Amino acid sequence: MEQLESEIKRLIIESLGLEDIAPEDIDNDAELFGDGLGLDSVDALELGLALQKRYGIAIDPETRNMRDHFATVANLSKFVSAQRAPEQRS
């Protein structure tokens, strides 16, 4: 899971153009939106698209608890891991 968390941190930085932030600056349990990293709803859409493209997963914004899945890197990692096909999990 640690490797996936690192990958997701890099994906957040790259897909959202966060040039002043390094992966190690993002705590796995820190809030990504609002007072945390400061992401907004547009960032959530861009991040969702990047996750779908990178991991080949489907993200339905109407899914129950989607906001919770995107709350932290740790939550995103669990969500992505659960959505990936068994042969893609590491």
Secondary structure, DSSP 8 states (H G I E B T S, - for coil): -HHHHHHHHHHHHHHHT-TT--GGGS-TTS-SBTTSS-B-HHHHHHHHHHHHHHH-----TTSTTHHHHTSSHHHHHHHHHHHS-GGG--
